[in-house]
Amino acid sequence: MNSVKSHHLFTQARKVTPGGVNSPVRACKSVETDPLFIHSGDGCRITDADGNEYIDYIGSWGPLILGHRHPAVIQAIEAVLQRGTSFGAPTDLETELAELIMAAIPAIDMVRMVNSGTEATMSAIRLARGFTGRDRIIKFDGCYHGHADTLLVEAGSGVATLGIPGSPGVPEGFAALTRSLPFNDLDTFEKVMNAEGDQTAGVIVEPVAGNMGMIPPADGFLDGLRRITEQTGTVLIFDEVMTGFRVAHGGAQALYNITPDLTTLGKVIGGGLPVGAYGGRRDIMSHIAPEGPVYQAGTLSGNPVAMAAGIETLKQLNAPGCYDDLEESTRHLVAGLGQAAQQAGIKIQTTSIGSMFGLFFSDEPVVDFTSAKSCDLAMFTAYYKGMRDKGIYLAPSQFEAGFVSTAHDEAAIEQTLSAARDVFAQVAA
C-alpha cells in the first residue's frame, strides 16, 4: 500500500517529538517499519493519511469496544459539549458513571475518577501503602501497570517490545521496594509471601495478562493470590484497565469469581476518551483525601466529555447478548487464525477470553513472560507486515493483545481470515 503521506508526517513528527510518537510502541520499531498516521475511523475500520483502509484490531488499544464513532457515543459527546468541556468542579456525570461501574463490579464500594490507567494504578499503590503502613509491592513479570516509577520493573507492553528491563530515571530505591515474580507461578509467590507478607502493602496483577500478549491465568492462580493476601493483610489489586468491561461486564473478577480489595480501570469506561479510575472496599477508599490522609488529585479528573462517552458506552454494553456475541466473534477469529497457520505448517499458539485475543508463534504453550519472550519474533514481524499490506491493522508487537469490537461483523472477520491464509502461505514458502 502507498504510504507516502504517512512517511512524510512521520518525518515531520520526528523533528518535534521523541521518536516521532507520543507513546513508544506506536513507532513500530520492533516490526521494522514506520507507523501509519491515521486520518479517520468508522465502525471496525480506519483510514490512514494516504486513504488506505484497514480492519482495526487495536481499537485505540482496547477502549473502542463499540468500534469507531459509535452513533450513540458521538451523540452523547455532542450533547455534553453544549454544556462545556471542563469545569474543575463536580458534575452529575461523574456520579452517574461511578454508579454504573459499581453496579457492574460488586467489589467496588467507592470509586475515584482519574485521567489514565497509569494514574489509576499509581494511586492504588499509594493507597495500599497508606492503608497498610507498609512499603513493599509485588507485581508479576510481563504485567504492565503504566509508567509510574515503582511499576516499571520487568514490565510488559512497550517496555517489553523495546527490550528495556526497567528504565533509566527510576531511582534504585524505588525499584528496591517492588518485587516482580513469575506470572502464573503460585508456589514462588507463596514462598515470598511467607517470608515478606507482613512487609508487603499490595500485590498488583493483571488478572488476564494483556501486555505480554494475551495470557490467561492458570487454574488456581488468582484464587491463590486472594487466599494468601487475605492471610497477610496485604491489599490485592486487580489491574483491570484493559480487562474491565472487556472480557466480561464485571471484568475478569466476575469471570473468575474473585473479589480483590482494589480495582483499577480505564480504556472502555471512557468510551475512547482519556480516563482512568480506581475503587474498592469502602474502608480502604475512605483513606483518600479529602476523606482521609492519602493525597491524590487531578485538575481534569472526571472530565464531563469523557464521563458522557463512558456512560453511553456502558449503557450500550448492557444490551442483551452483547458479550456473548463479542465472545463468539473473537473465538471464530482466533480459531480461523490458528487453522490458517497450521495449514501452512506454522507453529502457533492462540488464546482468547471475551473480546481479547493473543497469537504466539511457538510450539509450546505460552503461560508467562519467559515463554512469551521465547516465541518467534521474526515470524511475528513477517506476519504483521503481511497483514498490514492486506489491510489488517494489528498491534505492532508480539507483546500486545488484540481486540474485537461489536462493529466487527462476519464480513470483516472473513476478510481478515482470508488475508491471514494468504500471508501464512507466503511466510511459509
N, C-alpha and C positions, 0 to 999 in steps of 0.2 A: 504493500500500500504506500501511496505517496505521503510523505511526512515532512515536506519542505517547510511548511509554516510552523509545525511543532519544533523542528530543528532550529529555526530562526528564533522562535520565542524562548527556547531553552538557552541559546547563545546569549540573548539579552538578559535573561534571568540570572545567569551565572555571573554577570558583571555586578549585580546588586544584591544577590542573596547567596549565602554559603552553599556551594554545590548546585545552585540554581533551583533549589526546592526549599519548602518550609517544613518538611518532615523527611528524614533521611531515606526511608525505604522507597519513596516516590522517585528517587533518582535513577532507579533501575540498574544500578551498578553491578549487582550480583548476577543479573541476566544479560550483561554485556550489550546493553542497548541504551538509547536515550528515552526519556519519558515522553509520553504523548501529552499534549496540552488539550484539555477537554473544553469544548465550547458549550455543550448543552446535553441534557438528558431528558428522556421521556419513557416512562414505564421501565422495562428492563434493558433499555438500550441507551447508549451515549453516542455523541458525535464529537469528533476531535476538530481541531482548528483547521485541518485540511478537508473537512467534510466527510471523513471516513466514519462509518457506523459500526458499532460493536455491541455485542450482547455482554452486559456487565455483571460479573460475579464478584465484584468488590463491594459495590453498593455503599460507597463512601466509607469503606472499612467496617461495614456492619449496620449502621443506623437505618438505612433505607429498606426496611423490611416490607414496605408497601410499594417499593420502586420509586423512580424519579418522578417528581411533580405530581404526586397523587392529588387528584382534584379536591378532595375534602381537606387535605392538609394545606394546600395552597389557599383555599378559601378561608381557612382558619387564620392563616398568617395575614392575608389581606385584611381581614376583619379587625385583627388586633392592631394593625398598623394605623388604622383610623383613630386609635386611642393614643398611640405614641410608640416609641421604640424602647425607651428605658426611663425609669424614674428614680432608681436608687431608694425606693420605698416599697413597702409591701403592696401586692395586688391580690385579688381573689384567685387569679390563675395559679399562683404558687400553691395555695391550699388545695385547689381542685386537683392538680397533678399529684400532690402528695397523697391525697385520699385515694386516687386511682392506684397508685403504687402500693399503698398499704393494704388495699382490698385484695390485690393480687398476690402479695407476699406477706403472709401472716407473721413472719419473723421480724418484720419492721413495725415497731410501735410508734416511732417518730422518725422523720426524715429531714435532712438539711440539704438544700439545693446548692450546687456549686457550678463551676463553668467547664470542667473537663474531667475525664476519668483519672488523670494524674492527680488533680486536686482532690478528688474523692478519696483515692487510696492514701495519699499523703495525710489527709485529715483523719482518716480512720486509724492510721498507725499512731498519730499523735494522741488521738482519743484513747486508744488501747493503753498507751503508756501512761497517760494522765489518770485513767481509771484504775489501773493496777498498781501504779507506783513503781513499775519495773521498766527496764530499758531494752532488753533483748527482743529481737524479732526473728521469726523463722519464715522463710519463703522456700520455694522449690525451683530447682534448676529448670530454665527454659520458660518459666512463667514470667510474663512481663506485666508490671503493675504501674507503668508510667515511668517518668524520668526523674522522680524525686531521688535525692542523694542516697537514702537508705535502701532503695529498692533496685538499684542498678547492678546488683551482684548476681552474676550468672543469669542475666535476663534474656528473654527471648525477643521476638519481633525484630525490629530493625537492628537491635544490638547484635542478635544472632546472625542476621543477614550480612552485616558488615564484618562479622568475625571479631567483635570487640568484647573482651571478657568482662569489662566493667566500664569505667570512664575516667579519664584524667579530669581533675577538678573536683572529684569526690574525696574528701579527707579520709585517711586511713581509719581514723577514729569512728567515723560514721559507718564505714563498711564493717568494722570490727563488731558492731552491735547487731549486724544482720548475718544470720547463718542460712546458707542455701543448701537444701538437701535434695536427693533424687526424687523426682515426681513418681508417684505410684509405689514407693518403697516404704511401706508402713513399718517394717522391722527397724530400719535405720531411724526413722522418726521416733519410734517408741524408745529406743536406746538413748537418743539425745534428750528426749523429754524426761526420762528417768533421772538423768544427770543434771539437767538445766531447767526443768519445767518451772521450778519455783522462782526462776530469774527471768522467765520469758513472758513478756507482756502480751504478745499477739502472734498468731500464726495466720498468714495470709496465703490464699491459694486460689487459682482459677479452678473451679470445680470441674469444668471441662476445659482442658488446656487448648487455647486457640492461638498462641503466639510462638509455637514451635511446630507449626502445622496444627491439625486438629486431632488431639489425642484424648480419648475418653478416660475417666478414672477407672482403675482396676476394681474388681469386686472387693468390697470391704474397706477400700482406702479412705473414702470420705467418712464412713461410719467410724473408722478407727481414729481419724483426726478429731471427730466430735467427742468420742469417749475419752480420749487421753487429755484433751484440753479441758474438759469438764473436771477431770481429776486434779489438775494442777491449777485451776483457777485462771487459765490463760484464755484470752479473748480469741475466738475463732472468727476470722474474717473471710467471707466468700467474696472474691472479686468477680462480680457478675456484670462488669462494664460491658463485656461482649455477650455473655450468655443471657443476661436479664431480658426477658420478653423476646428472646431469640430462639432458645432451644425449647421453651415451653412458656405458657402465660405467666407462671410463677417463677420462671427461671430454673436453673439447674437444681436449686434446693428443693423445688417442688417435684422435679423429675426423680430425684434420688431420695426424697423424703428425709432431708437433713435440715436441722434448724441451726444456722450459725448465730453468733452473737451480734455481728455487724455484717452489713452487705453494702458493697459499693456498686453503683450503677452509672450508666452513661449511654451513649450511642442511641439505641432505639427510643429511650424515653425523651429524646429531644427531636425526634422526627426528622433528623438531618441537620439540625442546628446545634451549635456548641452547647453542651450541657454535661453535667455530672451530678451525682447525688450520693449520699451515704446515710444509712439509717440502721436501726436495730432496736435492741432492748431499751425500754424507757429508762431504766436505772443507769445505763451507760450513756445514752444520749443526753440525759439531764446534766452531764458534766460539761456540755458545750456551752460557751458564752452566748448570750448573756445569762443563761440559767445557771451555768456552772463556771469553773475557773479555766477550762481548756479553751484557749482562744483560737478562733478561726473566723475569717471574714472574707467578703468579696464584693467589690463595687457592683459588678453586673450579675451577681448570683440571683437566680430566679427571674432572669430577663423575660419580660412578657411575651416576646416573639417566640422564644424557644419553648416557653411553657405552653403556649397555644398550639404549637406544632406537636409537642409531646402529648398533650391531652387528646387531640384528634387522632393521633396515631394509635394510642392505647385504646381508644373507643373503637376504631376500625378493627383492631385485632380481637375484639370481643365477639365478632361475628361468628355464628355457629359454624363449626367445622374448619375454621381458618387455619389452625395449627395442624390439623390432620392433613389438609390439602398441602400445606407447606412441606410437611414431613414426607408425604408421598412423592411430591415433585423432586425433592432432594434425593430420596432413595433411588428414584428412577434415573436421575442424572448420574449418580455415583455408580450404580450398577452398570450402566451403559459405558461409563469411562473405564471401569475395571475390565469389562468384557472386551472392549476395543483394544486395550493394551495387551491383554492376554492373547488375543487372536494374532497380534503382531509379534508375539514371543517376548514381550517386555515384562519384566518382573515389577509388580506393583502391589501396593497396599492401599486400601481406601477405607475411609471412616466417614460416618455421618451421624449426627444427632440433631433432631429438629430440623432447622434450615441452615445448619452449619455443616461443612464437609471438609475433608482433607484428602490429600493424594500424595503418596510417597513412592519413589522409585527404589524399592528394596524387595528382597526375597524373604525378609524376616519381619515379623510384627513390630510396629513402632509403638513403644509404650512409655518412652521417656526422652529426655533431651539427648542423651548419649546415642540412642538408636536413631533419633531424628537426624542427628549430625552425620551419621554413617551412611545415609541414603546417597544415591547417585545424583549429585547436584548438577553435574554436566548434562545428564539426561533431562533434568527439570528445565534447565536453560533452553535446550533444544525444543522441548515441549512448549514452553512459554512462548518462544519466538514463533513457532509454527502456528500456534493457536491465535496469536495476535495478528499474524498475517492473514488469517482466515476470518477475522472479525470477532474474535472471542477475547474479552478483556478479563484477565486473571491477575491476581496479586503477583507482583514481580519478585517473589521469594518463595522458596520451599517452606519457609518458617512462618507462613501466614495461612489462616483458614480462608475458605471460600464461603460465600453467602448466596442463598436463593431468596427471592422475594415473591410476594403474591403476584407480581407482574410477569414472572417467568411462566409463560404458558407452554403448552405442549409443543407448539411450533418452534419456540425459542430453544427448548431443550433438545428437540430432534435436530435442529440446525447445529447445536453445539456438539452433539454426538457424531454427526456426520463429519464435522470438521476434525474431531478427535480421531476418528478412524483413518482419515487421510493423513493426519500428522503422525500418528503412531506408525503407520505403514512406511512413511518417508524416513522417520527416525531409525526404524529397524533395518532399513535397506542397506 
